[in-house]
Amino acid sequence: MPNLGPKSAAVLAAAGVKSAEHLAALGSVAAFSMAKRSGARVSLNLLWAIEAALCGESWQTVAREHRTSLLLALESHDNDG
């Protein structure tokens, strides 16, 4: 997928995200949370890249324009689970 390089793809695969379809079904926040819980050392740049891959924007645009909503969604997701 665009915006996801080999290292990001490997981290997601190790976390249990095996395909683009699975990633789309999970969404960026859940997939990022799975990567974090897997023990991988990830930064928020992975969240921006996943969201960018799913919505077809550049990760820089996602980081600039969707940062707040993604961080709030991540906080909510992490508090729920």
C-alpha positions, 0 to 999 in steps of 0.5 A: 500500500502507498505510504507503508514501506517494508518496515511498516508492513513487517511491523503490522504483519508481526502484530497480526495484520496480514493484508490490506483488506484486514488493515482496512477492516481494522482501521488505522487506530486499531492497527496502530494499537495492535502494533504497539501492543505487539512490542514493536517500537513504533512512533506516531509516524506509523499511525499517520502512514497507516491512515494515509495508506487507507485514505489516499493522502500523504502522511504529511497531510494526515499528520497536519490535518488529521492529527487531533482526531486520530490522537483522540480516537487512539486515546479512546481506543486505548482506554476502552481496551 
